[in-house]
Amino acid sequence: MVTDLEMAMQTLIEVFHKHAKRAKASVHHLDRDELKHLVPKELSLHDDKMKELLQRLQNDSERGLDFKAFYSLIVGLTLACNQCYEDHINKHGGGITASKEDTS
Amino acid sequence: MVTDLEMAMQTLIEVFHKHAKRAKASVHHLDRDELKHLVPKELSLHDDKMKELLQRLQNDSERGLDFKAFYSLIVGLTLACNQCYEDHINKHGGGITASKEDTS
């Protein structure tokens, strides 16, 4: 049976390739148009943050993003989210996993 | 609405903290016992790969793993999975996203 962690890993791969394959010439890269399509569709960011991120990605990616570069972006976002989560736990206790099954 | 990508990012955070909070003294770290619990429960690896990974993690983590170190492990595994996937696509075409909705 596939675990939640494995499903999350698979989703990261799937989301990248779902968008990368839109242009048949570069099925393992996100080109600029694919990036402009992926970011607003897959990430709920405020408009100004969205524009800033797209601009930075487009400046950094003359040849588009491969999966490793795309994943670096996701790692940065996830680490930032985790920091917010840990700060919240430190201040208020509890957590987003409260309703999930126990690990025992 | 939370997207699949955001849900995957959240799952990575949740899985780590679900196991890290088992020992109340270090809620933002996985200690050795928590690691020994997490790896076989969350990753479907062959026994010898599982033992090798646990041994390496335990050698590298005298003070346990924080989220960043845990995520480094997941990044490595996901990049390896993605490479297998891209090799498969290059040889055979198609993909794991074939049954998913279009991105348009």
N, CA and C atoms of all chains as a GROMACS GRO file, in nm:
protein
  624
    1MET      N    1   0.084  -0.120   0.000
    1MET     CA    2   0.000   0.000   0.000
    1MET      C    3   0.088   0.125   0.000
    2VAL      N    4   0.048   0.222  -0.080
    2VAL     CA    5   0.126   0.346  -0.087
    2VAL      C    6   0.096   0.431   0.036
    3THR      N    7   0.202   0.479   0.102
    3THR     CA    8   0.182   0.561   0.223
    3THR      C    9   0.156   0.707   0.184
    4ASP      N   10   0.113   0.787   0.284
    4ASP     CA   11   0.090   0.930   0.258
    4ASP      C   12   0.219   0.998   0.211
    5LEU      N   13   0.330   0.959   0.272
    5LEU     CA   14   0.459   1.021   0.235
    5LEU      C   15   0.495   0.987   0.091
    6GLU      N   16   0.479   0.861   0.055
    6GLU     CA   17   0.509   0.821  -0.083
    6GLU      C   18   0.414   0.888  -0.183
    7MET      N   19   0.287   0.903  -0.143
    7MET     CA   20   0.190   0.970  -0.230
    7MET      C   21   0.230   1.117  -0.250
    8ALA      N   22   0.279   1.179  -0.145
    8ALA     CA   23   0.323   1.319  -0.157
    8ALA      C   24   0.442   1.329  -0.253
    9MET      N   25   0.537   1.236  -0.241
    9MET     CA   26   0.653   1.236  -0.331
    9MET      C   27   0.608   1.217  -0.476
   10GLN      N   28   0.513   1.125  -0.494
   10GLN     CA   29   0.462   1.099  -0.629
   10GLN      C   30   0.391   1.223  -0.684
   11THR      N   31   0.316   1.293  -0.599
   11THR     CA   32   0.244   1.413  -0.644
   11THR      C   33   0.342   1.520  -0.692
   12LEU      N   34   0.453   1.537  -0.621
   12LEU     CA   35   0.553   1.637  -0.664
   12LEU      C   36   0.603   1.606  -0.805
   13ILE      N   37   0.627   1.479  -0.830
   13ILE     CA   38   0.676   1.436  -0.963
   13ILE      C   39   0.565   1.456  -1.067
   14GLU      N   40   0.444   1.415  -1.032
   14GLU     CA   41   0.331   1.423  -1.127
   14GLU      C   42   0.300   1.567  -1.167
   15VAL      N   43   0.297   1.657  -1.066
   15VAL     CA   44   0.260   1.797  -1.096
   15VAL      C   45   0.362   1.857  -1.192
   16PHE      N   46   0.489   1.831  -1.166
   16PHE     CA   47   0.593   1.884  -1.257
   16PHE      C   48   0.572   1.832  -1.399
   17HIS      N   49   0.558   1.702  -1.413
   17HIS     CA   50   0.552   1.644  -1.548
   17HIS      C   51   0.419   1.673  -1.619
   18LYS      N   52   0.313   1.689  -1.540
   18LYS     CA   53   0.184   1.724  -1.599
   18LYS      C   54   0.196   1.857  -1.674
   19HIS      N   55   0.269   1.951  -1.615
   19HIS     CA   56   0.285   2.081  -1.681
   19HIS      C   57   0.398   2.079  -1.783
   20ALA      N   58   0.506   2.004  -1.754
   20ALA     CA   59   0.622   2.004  -1.843
   20ALA      C   60   0.587   1.942  -1.978
   21LYS      N   61   0.493   1.851  -1.979
   21LYS     CA   62   0.464   1.781  -2.105
   21LYS      C   63   0.371   1.861  -2.197
   22ARG      N   64   0.330   1.980  -2.152
   22ARG     CA   65   0.244   2.062  -2.240
   22ARG      C   66   0.317   2.097  -2.370
   23ALA      N   67   0.449   2.126  -2.359
   23ALA     CA   68   0.527   2.153  -2.480
   23ALA      C   69   0.602   2.025  -2.516
   24LYS      N   70   0.571   1.968  -2.630
   24LYS     CA   71   0.624   1.836  -2.662
   24LYS      C   72   0.774   1.837  -2.688
   25ALA      N   73   0.830   1.956  -2.715
   25ALA     CA   74   0.973   1.963  -2.746
   25ALA      C   75   1.060   1.941  -2.623
   26SER      N   76   1.007   1.965  -2.503
   26SER     CA   77   1.090   1.956  -2.382
   26SER      C   78   1.009   1.893  -2.270
   27VAL      N   79   0.988   1.763  -2.278
   27VAL     CA   80   0.896   1.699  -2.183
   27VAL      C   81   0.951   1.688  -2.042
   28HIS      N   82   1.082   1.709  -2.024
   28HIS     CA   83   1.139   1.703  -1.890
   28HIS      C   84   1.182   1.841  -1.840
   29HIS      N   85   1.136   1.947  -1.907
   29HIS     CA   86   1.163   2.084  -1.864
   29HIS      C   87   1.033   2.165  -1.864
   30LEU      N   88   1.026   2.258  -1.770
   30LEU     CA   89   0.918   2.359  -1.774
   30LEU      C   90   0.971   2.479  -1.848
   31ASP      N   91   0.911   2.516  -1.959
   31ASP     CA   92   0.955   2.639  -2.025
   31ASP      C   93   0.879   2.758  -1.964
   32ARG      N   94   0.905   2.878  -2.018
   32ARG     CA   95   0.847   2.998  -1.957
   32ARG      C   96   0.695   2.997  -1.956
   33ASP      N   97   0.636   2.954  -2.065
   33ASP     CA   98   0.489   2.951  -2.070
   33ASP      C   99   0.433   2.849  -1.972
   34GLU      N  100   0.501   2.735  -1.960
   34GLU     CA  101   0.454   2.632  -1.867
   34GLU      C  102   0.466   2.681  -1.722
   35LEU      N  103   0.575   2.753  -1.693
   35LEU     CA  104   0.592   2.811  -1.559
   35LEU      C  105   0.479   2.908  -1.527
   36LYS      N  106   0.447   2.993  -1.626
   36LYS     CA  107   0.342   3.093  -1.606
   36LYS      C  108   0.206   3.025  -1.585
   37HIS      N  109   0.193   2.903  -1.636
   37HIS     CA  110   0.069   2.827  -1.620
   37HIS      C  111   0.068   2.755  -1.485
   38LEU      N  112   0.182   2.695  -1.449
   38LEU     CA  113   0.190   2.612  -1.328
   38LEU      C  114   0.172   2.694  -1.200
   39VAL      N  115   0.246   2.803  -1.188
   39VAL     CA  116   0.253   2.873  -1.058
   39VAL      C  117   0.115   2.919  -1.010
   40PRO      N  118   0.037   2.993  -1.091
   40PRO     CA  119  -0.094   3.034  -1.039
   40PRO      C  120  -0.193   2.919  -1.022
   41LYS      N  121  -0.173   2.810  -1.100
   41LYS     CA  122  -0.267   2.698  -1.092
   41LYS      C  123  -0.239   2.610  -0.971
   42GLU      N  124  -0.111   2.597  -0.933
   42GLU     CA  125  -0.075   2.500  -0.829
   42GLU      C  126  -0.040   2.562  -0.694
   43LEU      N  127  -0.016   2.694  -0.691
   43LEU     CA  128   0.023   2.758  -0.565
   43LEU      C  129  -0.069   2.876  -0.536
   44SER      N  130  -0.124   2.878  -0.414
   44SER     CA  131  -0.215   2.987  -0.376
   44SER      C  132  -0.134   3.101  -0.315
   45LEU      N  133  -0.085   3.189  -0.401
   45LEU     CA  134  -0.004   3.301  -0.352
   45LEU      C  135  -0.077   3.432  -0.382
   46HIS      N  136  -0.046   3.533  -0.301
   46HIS     CA  137  -0.100   3.666  -0.332
   46HIS      C  138  -0.043   3.713  -0.465
   47ASP      N  139  -0.116   3.802  -0.532
   47ASP     CA  140  -0.077   3.847  -0.666
   47ASP      C  141   0.065   3.902  -0.671
   48ASP      N  142   0.102   3.983  -0.572
   48ASP     CA  143   0.236   4.044  -0.578
   48ASP      C  144   0.345   3.938  -0.557
   49LYS      N  145   0.318   3.843  -0.467
   49LYS     CA  146   0.414   3.733  -0.445
   49LYS      C  147   0.424   3.647  -0.571
   50MET      N  148   0.310   3.624  -0.634
   50MET     CA  149   0.305   3.545  -0.757
   50MET      C  150   0.390   3.610  -0.866
   51LYS      N  151   0.372   3.739  -0.886
   51LYS     CA  152   0.447   3.811  -0.989
   51LYS      C  153   0.597   3.807  -0.959
   52GLU      N  154   0.630   3.828  -0.832
   52GLU     CA  155   0.771   3.828  -0.790
   52GLU      C  156   0.834   3.691  -0.817
   53LEU      N  157   0.762   3.586  -0.781
   53LEU     CA  158   0.814   3.451  -0.800
   53LEU      C  159   0.831   3.419  -0.949
   54LEU      N  160   0.730   3.453  -1.028
   54LEU     CA  161   0.738   3.427  -1.172
   54LEU      C  162   0.854   3.503  -1.235
   55GLN      N  163   0.871   3.629  -1.194
   55GLN     CA  164   0.980   3.710  -1.250
   55GLN      C  165   1.115   3.647  -1.216
   56ARG      N  166   1.129   3.605  -1.090
   56ARG     CA  167   1.257   3.546  -1.047
   56ARG      C  168   1.283   3.416  -1.122
   57LEU      N  169   1.179   3.334  -1.133
   57LEU     CA  170   1.196   3.205  -1.203
   57LEU      C  171   1.232   3.228  -1.349
   58GLN      N  172   1.168   3.327  -1.410
   58GLN     CA  173   1.193   3.350  -1.552
   58GLN      C  174   1.331   3.411  -1.575
   59ASN      N  175   1.379   3.489  -1.478
   59ASN     CA  176   1.515   3.543  -1.490
   59ASN      C  177   1.619   3.433  -1.474
   60ASP      N  178   1.588   3.337  -1.384
   60ASP     CA  179   1.685   3.233  -1.351
   60ASP      C  180   1.684   3.117  -1.450
   61SER      N  181   1.588   3.117  -1.541
   61SER     CA  182   1.567   2.994  -1.616
   61SER      C  183   1.559   3.019  -1.767
   62GLU      N  184   1.670   3.058  -1.824
   62GLU     CA  185   1.673   3.082  -1.969
   62GLU      C  186   1.629   2.958  -2.046
   63ARG      N  187   1.674   2.842  -1.998
   63ARG     CA  188   1.641   2.716  -2.067
   63ARG      C  189   1.526   2.640  -2.002
   64GLY      N  190   1.456   2.708  -1.910
   64GLY     CA  191   1.347   2.640  -1.840
   64GLY      C  192   1.399   2.571  -1.714
   65LEU      N  193   1.307   2.511  -1.641
   65LEU     CA  194   1.343   2.442  -1.517
   65LEU      C  195   1.333   2.292  -1.538
   66ASP      N  196   1.437   2.218  -1.496
   66ASP     CA  197   1.422   2.073  -1.490
   66ASP      C  198   1.360   2.038  -1.354
   67PHE      N  199   1.339   1.908  -1.328
   67PHE     CA  200   1.270   1.870  -1.205
   67PHE      C  201   1.349   1.912  -1.082
   68LYS      N  202   1.482   1.902  -1.090
   68LYS     CA  203   1.565   1.936  -0.974
   68LYS      C  204   1.548   2.083  -0.936
   69ALA      N  205   1.548   2.171  -1.038
   69ALA     CA  206   1.534   2.315  -1.012
   69ALA      C  207   1.393   2.346  -0.960
   70PHE      N  208   1.294   2.280  -1.019
   70PHE     CA  209   1.156   2.298  -0.972
   70PHE      C  210   1.145   2.253  -0.826
   71TYR      N  211   1.207   2.140  -0.794
   71TYR     CA  212   1.199   2.085  -0.659
   71TYR      C  213   1.269   2.177  -0.558
   72SER      N  214   1.377   2.244  -0.602
   72SER     CA  215   1.444   2.340  -0.514
   72SER      C  216   1.348   2.450  -0.472
   73LEU      N  217   1.266   2.494  -0.566
   73LEU     CA  218   1.166   2.595  -0.536
   73LEU      C  219   1.067   2.541  -0.432
   74ILE      N  220   1.021   2.419  -0.451
   74ILE     CA  221   0.922   2.360  -0.359
   74ILE      C  222   0.984   2.337  -0.221
   75VAL      N  223   1.111   2.296  -0.220
   75VAL     CA  224   1.180   2.276  -0.091
   75VAL      C  225   1.182   2.407  -0.014
   76GLY      N  226   1.217   2.516  -0.081
   76GLY     CA  227   1.223   2.646  -0.014
   76GLY      C  228   1.088   2.686   0.042
   77LEU      N  229   0.983   2.667  -0.036
   77LEU     CA  230   0.848   2.702   0.010
   77LEU      C  231   0.807   2.613   0.128
   78THR      N  232   0.839   2.484   0.120
   78THR     CA  233   0.797   2.391   0.227
   78THR      C  234   0.873   2.420   0.356
   79LEU      N  235   1.002   2.452   0.344
   79LEU     CA  236   1.078   2.485   0.466
   79LEU      C  237   1.021   2.611   0.531
   80ALA      N  238   0.981   2.707   0.449
   80ALA     CA  239   0.922   2.830   0.504
   80ALA      C  240   0.790   2.798   0.573
   81CYS      N  241   0.708   2.713   0.510
   81CYS     CA  242   0.579   2.674   0.572
   81CYS      C  243   0.603   2.601   0.703
   82ASN      N  244   0.704   2.511   0.702
   82ASN     CA  245   0.733   2.436   0.824
   82ASN      C  246   0.777   2.529   0.937
   83GLN      N  247   0.855   2.632   0.902
   83GLN     CA  248   0.901   2.726   1.004
   83GLN      C  249   0.781   2.798   1.066
   84CYS      N  250   0.686   2.837   0.981
   84CYS     CA  251   0.563   2.901   1.033
   84CYS      C  252   0.490   2.805   1.126
   85TYR      N  253   0.484   2.678   1.084
   85TYR     CA  254   0.413   2.577   1.163
   85TYR      C  255   0.482   2.558   1.298
   86GLU      N  256   0.615   2.547   1.298
   86GLU     CA  257   0.686   2.526   1.425
   86GLU      C  258   0.675   2.648   1.515
   87ASP      N  259   0.678   2.768   1.456
   87ASP     CA  260   0.659   2.890   1.536
   87ASP      C  261   0.521   2.889   1.602
   88HIS      N  262   0.422   2.843   1.525
   88HIS     CA  263   0.286   2.837   1.578
   88HIS      C  264   0.278   2.739   1.695
   89ILE      N  265   0.341   2.621   1.675
   89ILE     CA  266   0.340   2.520   1.782
   89ILE      C  267   0.411   2.575   1.907
   90ASN      N  268   0.522   2.643   1.887
   90ASN     CA  269   0.596   2.696   2.001
   90ASN      C  270   0.513   2.798   2.079
   91LYS      N  271   0.431   2.874   2.007
   91LYS     CA  272   0.351   2.977   2.073
   91LYS      C  273   0.222   2.922   2.132
   92HIS      N  274   0.156   2.836   2.053
   92HIS     CA  275   0.020   2.798   2.091
   92HIS      C  276   0.000   2.648   2.119
   93GLY      N  277   0.099   2.564   2.086
   93GLY     CA  278   0.079   2.420   2.101
   93GLY      C  279  -0.013   2.367   1.993
   94GLY      N  280  -0.050   2.238   2.003
   94GLY     CA  281  -0.142   2.177   1.905
   94GLY      C  282  -0.074   2.159   1.772
   95GLY      N  283  -0.154   2.140   1.664
   95GLY     CA  284  -0.093   2.123   1.533
   95GLY      C  285  -0.190   2.078   1.427
   96ILE      N  286  -0.143   2.077   1.303
   96ILE     CA  287  -0.230   2.042   1.191
   96ILE      C  288  -0.259   1.894   1.186
   97THR      N  289  -0.186   1.813   1.267
   97THR     CA  290  -0.207   1.667   1.261
   97THR      C  291  -0.302   1.621   1.370
   98ALA      N  292  -0.360   1.712   1.444
   98ALA     CA  293  -0.438   1.675   1.562
   98ALA      C  294  -0.548   1.574   1.530
   99SER      N  295  -0.609   1.585   1.412
   99SER     CA  296  -0.722   1.498   1.382
   99SER      C  297  -0.680   1.368   1.314
  100LYS      N  298  -0.552   1.353   1.284
  100LYS     CA  299  -0.509   1.231   1.213
  100LYS      C  300  -0.491   1.114   1.310
  101GLU      N  301  -0.485   0.997   1.252
  101GLU     CA  302  -0.469   0.876   1.333
  101GLU      C  303  -0.335   0.880   1.407
  102ASP      N  304  -0.330   0.808   1.516
  102ASP     CA  305  -0.206   0.799   1.593
  102ASP      C  306  -0.101   0.722   1.513
  103THR      N  307   0.028   0.736   1.550
  103THR     CA  308   0.136   0.667   1.476
  103THR      C  309   0.171   0.533   1.536
  104SER      N  310   0.109   0.499   1.652
  104SER     CA  311   0.151   0.376   1.721
  104SER      C  312   0.106   0.252   1.646
  105MET      N  313  -0.911   2.684  -0.235
  105MET     CA  314  -0.900   2.537  -0.236
  105MET      C  315  -0.752   2.496  -0.236
  106VAL      N  316  -0.723   2.398  -0.156
  106VAL     CA  317  -0.584   2.350  -0.150
  106VAL      C  318  -0.555   2.266  -0.274
  107THR      N  319  -0.445   2.294  -0.341
  107THR     CA  320  -0.408   2.218  -0.461
  107THR      C  321  -0.336   2.088  -0.423
  108ASP      N  322  -0.321   1.998  -0.522
  108ASP     CA  323  -0.249   1.873  -0.496
  108ASP      C  324  -0.105   1.901  -0.450
  109LEU      N  325  -0.043   2.002  -0.512
  109LEU     CA  326   0.095   2.035  -0.478
  109LEU      C  327   0.105   2.084  -0.333
  110GLU      N  328   0.012   2.172  -0.295
  110GLU     CA  329   0.012   2.223  -0.158
  110GLU      C  330  -0.018   2.111  -0.058
  111MET      N  331  -0.109   2.020  -0.097
  111MET     CA  332  -0.141   1.908  -0.009
  111MET      C  333  -0.017   1.818   0.011
  112ALA      N  334   0.060   1.800  -0.096
  112ALA     CA  335   0.182   1.719  -0.085
  112ALA      C  336   0.282   1.786   0.009
  113MET      N  337   0.296   1.919  -0.004
  113MET     CA  338   0.388   1.992   0.085
  113MET      C  339   0.341   1.979   0.229
  114GLN      N  340   0.212   1.991   0.250
  114GLN     CA  341   0.157   1.979   0.386
  114GLN      C  342   0.181   1.839   0.441
  115THR      N  343   0.164   1.737   0.356
  115THR     CA  344   0.184   1.599   0.402
  115THR      C  345   0.328   1.577   0.449
  116LEU      N  346   0.425   1.633   0.376
  116LEU     CA  347   0.564   1.618   0.417
  116LEU      C  348   0.586   1.674   0.558
  117ILE      N  349   0.524   1.789   0.584
  117ILE     CA  350   0.537   1.851   0.716
  117ILE      C  351   0.464   1.768   0.822
  118GLU      N  352   0.345   1.724   0.788
  118GLU     CA  353   0.263   1.647   0.884
  118GLU      C  354   0.330   1.516   0.923
  119VAL      N  355   0.382   1.445   0.823
  119VAL     CA  356   0.442   1.313   0.852
  119VAL      C  357   0.560   1.330   0.947
  120PHE      N  358   0.642   1.430   0.921
  120PHE     CA  359   0.758   1.454   1.009
  120PHE      C  360   0.711   1.482   1.152
  121HIS      N  361   0.617   1.575   1.166
  121HIS     CA  362   0.577   1.617   1.302
  121HIS      C  363   0.494   1.512   1.373
  122LYS      N  364   0.422   1.432   1.295
  122LYS     CA  365   0.344   1.322   1.356
  122LYS      C  366   0.438   1.228   1.430
  123HIS      N  367   0.554   1.200   1.371
  123HIS     CA  368   0.649   1.110   1.436
  123HIS      C  369   0.737   1.183   1.536
  124ALA      N  370   0.771   1.310   1.506
  124ALA     CA  371   0.862   1.384   1.594
  124ALA      C  372   0.798   1.410   1.730
  125LYS      N  373   0.667   1.420   1.734
  125LYS     CA  374   0.603   1.456   1.862
  125LYS      C  375   0.582   1.336   1.954
  126ARG      N  376   0.627   1.217   1.908
  126ARG     CA  377   0.613   1.100   1.995
  126ARG      C  378   0.692   1.118   2.125
  127ALA      N  379   0.812   1.178   2.114
  127ALA     CA  380   0.891   1.208   2.234
  127ALA      C  381   0.868   1.354   2.270
  128LYS      N  382   0.810   1.378   2.384
  128LYS     CA  383   0.767   1.514   2.415
  128LYS      C  384   0.885   1.609   2.438
  129ALA      N  385   1.004   1.554   2.466
  129ALA     CA  386   1.119   1.639   2.494
  129ALA      C  387   1.171   1.711   2.370
  130SER      N  388   1.143   1.658   2.250
  130SER     CA  389   1.201   1.717   2.129
  130SER      C  390   1.097   1.715   2.017
  131VAL      N  391   1.000   1.804   2.024
  131VAL     CA  392   0.887   1.795   1.932
  131VAL      C  393   0.922   1.837   1.789
  132HIS      N  394   1.037   1.901   1.770
  132HIS     CA  395   1.076   1.943   1.635
  132HIS      C  396   1.196   1.862   1.584
  133HIS      N  397   1.227   1.751   1.650
  133HIS     CA  398   1.334   1.662   1.606
  133HIS      C  399   1.286   1.517   1.607
  134LEU      N  400   1.337   1.440   1.512
  134LEU     CA  401   1.318   1.294   1.518
  134LEU      C  402   1.437   1.235   1.591
  135ASP      N  403   1.413   1.168   1.703
  135ASP     CA  404   1.524   1.101   1.769
  135ASP      C  405   1.540   0.960   1.709
  136ARG      N  406   1.635   0.884   1.762
  136ARG     CA  407   1.665   0.753   1.700
  136ARG      C  408   1.545   0.659   1.702
  137ASP      N  409   1.474   0.655   1.813
  137ASP     CA  410   1.358   0.565   1.820
  137ASP      C  411   1.250   0.609   1.722
  138GLU      N  412   1.232   0.740   1.709
  138GLU     CA  413   1.129   0.791   1.617
  138GLU      C  414   1.167   0.759   1.472
  139LEU      N  415   1.296   0.771   1.442
  139LEU     CA  416   1.344   0.735   1.308
  139LEU      C  417   1.318   0.588   1.278
  140LYS      N  418   1.349   0.504   1.378
  140LYS     CA  419   1.328   0.359   1.359
  140LYS      C  420   1.181   0.326   1.340
  141HIS      N  421   1.095   0.412   1.390
  141HIS     CA  422   0.951   0.393   1.375
  141HIS      C  423   0.903   0.447   1.240
  142LEU      N  424   0.954   0.566   1.202
  142LEU     CA  425   0.906   0.635   1.081
  142LEU      C  426   0.942   0.560   0.953
  143VAL      N  427   1.069   0.521   0.941
  143VAL     CA  428   1.117   0.470   0.811
  143VAL      C  429   1.038   0.348   0.764
  144PRO      N  430   1.024   0.242   0.846
  144PRO     CA  431   0.947   0.127   0.794
  144PRO      C  432   0.798   0.156   0.779
  145LYS      N  433   0.746   0.251   0.857
  145LYS     CA  434   0.602   0.280   0.851
  145LYS      C  435   0.567   0.366   0.729
  146GLU      N  436   0.658   0.455   0.688
  146GLU     CA  437   0.624   0.554   0.585
  146GLU      C  438   0.690   0.527   0.450
  147LEU      N  439   0.790   0.439   0.446
  147LEU     CA  440   0.860   0.414   0.320
  147LEU      C  441   0.862   0.264   0.291
  148SER      N  442   0.821   0.227   0.171
  148SER     CA  443   0.818   0.085   0.134
  148SER      C  444   0.953   0.046   0.073
  149LEU      N  445   1.048   0.010   0.158
  149LEU     CA  446   1.180  -0.027   0.109
  149LEU      C  447   1.206  -0.174   0.137
  150HIS      N  448   1.293  -0.235   0.057
  150HIS     CA  449   1.336  -0.371   0.086
  150HIS      C  450   1.412  -0.372   0.218
  151ASP      N  451   1.411  -0.486   0.286
  151ASP     CA  452   1.471  -0.495   0.419
  151ASP      C  453   1.616  -0.449   0.423
  152ASP      N  454   1.696  -0.487   0.323
  152ASP     CA  455   1.838  -0.450   0.327
  152ASP      C  456   1.855  -0.300   0.305
  153LYS      N  457   1.774  -0.240   0.216
  153LYS     CA  458   1.779  -0.094   0.194
  153LYS      C  459   1.733  -0.021   0.320
  154MET      N  460   1.631  -0.077   0.385
  154MET     CA  461   1.578  -0.018   0.507
  154MET      C  462   1.687  -0.016   0.616
  155LYS      N  463   1.755  -0.130   0.634
  155LYS     CA  464   1.860  -0.138   0.737
  155LYS      C  465   1.972  -0.040   0.706
  156GLU      N  466   2.010  -0.033   0.576
  156GLU     CA  467   2.120   0.055   0.533
  156GLU      C  468   2.083   0.201   0.561
  157LEU      N  469   1.960   0.239   0.526
  157LEU     CA  470   1.916   0.377   0.546
  157LEU      C  471   1.911   0.412   0.694
  158LEU      N  472   1.855   0.322   0.774
  158LEU     CA  473   1.846   0.348   0.918
  158LEU      C  474   1.984   0.362   0.979
  159GLN      N  475   2.076   0.276   0.936
  159GLN     CA  476   2.212   0.282   0.990
  159GLN      C  477   2.278   0.415   0.956
  160ARG      N  478   2.260   0.457   0.830
  160ARG     CA  479   2.322   0.584   0.786
  160ARG      C  480   2.260   0.702   0.861
  161LEU      N  481   2.128   0.701   0.873
  161LEU     CA  482   2.061   0.810   0.943
  161LEU      C  483   2.105   0.816   1.089
  162GLN      N  484   2.119   0.698   1.149
  162GLN     CA  485   2.153   0.696   1.290
  162GLN      C  486   2.299   0.737   1.312
  163ASN      N  487   2.385   0.706   1.214
  163ASN     CA  488   2.524   0.751   1.225
  163ASN      C  489   2.536   0.902   1.209
  164ASP      N  490   2.451   0.958   1.119
  164ASP     CA  491   2.459   1.101   1.087
  164ASP      C  492   2.384   1.189   1.187
  165SER      N  493   2.310   1.129   1.276
  165SER     CA  494   2.216   1.210   1.353
  165SER      C  495   2.228   1.185   1.502
  166GLU      N  496   2.341   1.225   1.557
  166GLU     CA  497   2.360   1.208   1.702
  166GLU      C  498   2.249   1.278   1.780
  167ARG      N  499   2.211   1.397   1.732
  167ARG     CA  500   2.109   1.475   1.804
  167ARG      C  501   1.971   1.460   1.740
  168GLY      N  502   1.957   1.365   1.651
  168GLY     CA  503   1.828   1.349   1.582
  168GLY      C  504   1.824   1.433   1.455
  169LEU      N  505   1.713   1.423   1.382
  169LEU     CA  506   1.696   1.498   1.258
  169LEU      C  507   1.593   1.609   1.278
  170ASP      N  508   1.627   1.731   1.237
  170ASP     CA  509   1.523   1.833   1.232
  170ASP      C  510   1.451   1.821   1.097
  171PHE      N  511   1.353   1.908   1.071
  171PHE     CA  512   1.274   1.893   0.949
  171PHE      C  513   1.361   1.910   0.824
  172LYS      N  514   1.457   2.002   0.830
  172LYS     CA  515   1.542   2.028   0.713
  172LYS      C  516   1.622   1.903   0.676
  173ALA      N  517   1.677   1.836   0.777
  173ALA     CA  518   1.756   1.715   0.751
  173ALA      C  519   1.667   1.601   0.701
  174PHE      N  520   1.550   1.589   0.761
  174PHE     CA  521   1.453   1.488   0.715
  174PHE      C  522   1.415   1.514   0.570
  175TYR      N  523   1.392   1.642   0.538
  175TYR     CA  524   1.348   1.678   0.403
  175TYR      C  525   1.460   1.652   0.302
  176SER      N  526   1.585   1.668   0.344
  176SER     CA  527   1.698   1.636   0.255
  176SER      C  528   1.693   1.490   0.212
  177LEU      N  529   1.658   1.405   0.309
  177LEU     CA  530   1.642   1.262   0.278
  177LEU      C  531   1.531   1.241   0.175
  178ILE      N  532   1.419   1.306   0.196
  178ILE     CA  533   1.304   1.290   0.105
  178ILE      C  534   1.337   1.346  -0.034
  179VAL      N  535   1.409   1.458  -0.036
  179VAL     CA  536   1.449   1.516  -0.165
  179VAL      C  537   1.533   1.415  -0.244
  180GLY      N  538   1.630   1.354  -0.176
  180GLY     CA  539   1.715   1.256  -0.243
  180GLY      C  540   1.635   1.139  -0.299
  181LEU      N  541   1.542   1.088  -0.219
  181LEU     CA  542   1.460   0.976  -0.264
  181LEU      C  543   1.370   1.018  -0.381
  182THR      N  544   1.314   1.139  -0.373
  182THR     CA  545   1.222   1.184  -0.479
  182THR      C  546   1.298   1.209  -0.609
  183LEU      N  547   1.418   1.266  -0.600
  183LEU     CA  548   1.497   1.287  -0.722
  183LEU      C  549   1.530   1.153  -0.787
  184ALA      N  550   1.562   1.053  -0.704
  184ALA     CA  551   1.592   0.920  -0.760
  184ALA      C  552   1.469   0.860  -0.827
  185CYS      N  553   1.352   0.877  -0.763
  185CYS     CA  554   1.227   0.826  -0.822
  185CYS      C  555   1.198   0.898  -0.953
  186ASN      N  556   1.219   1.030  -0.954
  186ASN     CA  557   1.193   1.106  -1.076
  186ASN      C  558   1.285   1.062  -1.190
  187GLN      N  559   1.410   1.032  -1.155
  187GLN     CA  560   1.504   0.987  -1.259
  187GLN      C  561   1.456   0.855  -1.320
  188CYS      N  562   1.409   0.764  -1.235
  188CYS     CA  563   1.354   0.637  -1.285
  188CYS      C  564   1.235   0.666  -1.377
  189TYR      N  565   1.151   0.759  -1.335
  189TYR     CA  566   1.031   0.792  -1.414
  189TYR      C  567   1.072   0.849  -1.549
  190GLU      N  568   1.168   0.944  -1.550
  190GLU     CA  569   1.209   1.005  -1.677
  190GLU      C  570   1.277   0.902  -1.768
  191ASP      N  571   1.355   0.812  -1.708
  191ASP     CA  572   1.416   0.705  -1.788
  191ASP      C  573   1.307   0.618  -1.853
  192HIS      N  574   1.205   0.590  -1.774
  192HIS     CA  575   1.094   0.509  -1.826
  192HIS      C  576   1.025   0.580  -1.944
  193ILE      N  577   0.999   0.711  -1.926
  193ILE     CA  578   0.933   0.790  -2.031
  193ILE      C  579   1.020   0.791  -2.157
  194ASN      N  580   1.151   0.809  -2.136
  194ASN     CA  581   1.240   0.814  -2.253
  194ASN      C  582   1.239   0.682  -2.330
  195LYS      N  583   1.225   0.572  -2.255
  195LYS     CA  584   1.227   0.440  -2.322
  195LYS      C  585   1.091   0.403  -2.379
  196HIS      N  586   0.986   0.428  -2.301
  196HIS     CA  587   0.856   0.371  -2.337
  196HIS      C  588   0.747   0.475  -2.365
  197GLY      N  589   0.770   0.603  -2.332
  197GLY     CA  590   0.664   0.703  -2.346
  197GLY      C  591   0.560   0.686  -2.238
  198GLY      N  592   0.450   0.765  -2.246
  198GLY     CA  593   0.343   0.755  -2.146
  198GLY      C  594   0.386   0.810  -2.013
  199GLY      N  595   0.315   0.775  -1.906
  199GLY     CA  596   0.353   0.826  -1.774
  199GLY      C  597   0.250   0.797  -1.668
  200ILE      N  598   0.287   0.829  -1.543
  200ILE     CA  599   0.198   0.802  -1.430
  200ILE      C  600   0.082   0.900  -1.425
  201THR      N  601   0.088   1.008  -1.506
  201THR     CA  602  -0.018   1.108  -1.500
  201THR      C  603  -0.124   1.084  -1.607
  202ALA      N  604  -0.111   0.975  -1.679
  202ALA     CA  605  -0.198   0.952  -1.795
  202ALA      C  606  -0.346   0.960  -1.761
  203SER      N  607  -0.382   0.912  -1.641
  203SER     CA  608  -0.525   0.907  -1.608
  203SER      C  609  -0.574   1.034  -1.539
  204LYS      N  610  -0.482   1.128  -1.515
  204LYS     CA  611  -0.523   1.250  -1.443
  204LYS      C  612  -0.586   1.350  -1.537
  205GLU      N  613  -0.654   1.448  -1.477
  205GLU     CA  614  -0.718   1.552  -1.557
  205GLU      C  615  -0.614   1.633  -1.634
  206ASP      N  616  -0.658   1.694  -1.742
  206ASP     CA  617  -0.570   1.778  -1.822
  206ASP      C  618  -0.534   1.905  -1.744
  207THR      N  619  -0.427   1.972  -1.783
  207THR     CA  620  -0.385   2.093  -1.712
  207THR      C  621  -0.444   2.219  -1.774
  208SER      N  622  -0.517   2.205  -1.883
  208SER     CA  623  -0.563   2.325  -1.954
  208SER      C  624  -0.674   2.396  -1.877
   0.00000   0.00000   0.00000
